[in-house]
């Protein structure tokens, strides 16, 4: 069903490898094939940058509507159907789509499975997905730190020797280290994202579940034992890209509280800078004109008024 995607990934990988060969890399070396996987990963992630920005905007909108969602939960806590209906209505009115929060991850998974299938096909020596028989043989025997690019941790020693490994034990050690790096980078990536989500939505009931998933992330390294080392290169590269991308985007789009703190910090910095400067003498205030006091002379009274009005 996904053969069309496997063909795309395979052909792009072959094209990148051809370009690296053109600039002087040995086409049979693990550097050429490993770097081809790294560049393929970067290309895929670069195409998904707009989706990641959209994801961040969605999270910001989710933060803004969170107080209203909490009120709806309190109002319709005994009517889940009405709660779901009112929540969707609120999301539509605010232009928020919760699915966008996980769309980048969903789009990465087909690429991951496609690369896994392509490398598995290469390991089996099949000439398909854009690979000729010669290219498939070169790729399956290419070495990344003494480990064949198509080898897995559970590959037998005989198969490792058939793939060109000179030391099967060292090849397994390299694959195990790659699995540890994969688990560590997965944990750091999830920790960075969940820390941001907690700051945005501290009352989100799903946070506890996300924390549990974060601490289970190193276990993903166990799944890496069943993956070709070429797929591990893809996964680690994708994790590193995600961490760097999130760092820059989070810094350029801080949370409202973080923005206020940074503004205060910049204001303090400017005030500190002013302390060392001498204040210019303030101009003397201009003298205000004193109001004139007019003295009123008593009017001259007639003799009859002075005597009390009697004549």
Buried (B, 14 or more C-beta within 10 A) or exposed (E): EEEEBBBBBBBBBBEBBEEBBEEEBEBBBBEBBBBBBBBBBBEBBEEBEEBBBBBBBBBBBBBEBBEBBEEBBEEBEEEEEEBEEBBEEBBEEEEBBEEBBEBBEEEBEEBBBBBBBBBBBBBEBBBBBBBEEEBBBBBBBBBBBBBBBBBBBEBEEEBBBBBBBEBBEBBBBBBBEBBEBBBBBBBBBBBBBBEBBBBBBEEBEEBEEBBEEBEEBBEBBEEBBEBBBBBBBBBBBBBBBBBEBBEEBBEEBEBEEEEEEEEEEEEEEEEEEEEEEEEEEEEEEEEEEEEEEEEEEEEEEEEEEEEEEEE
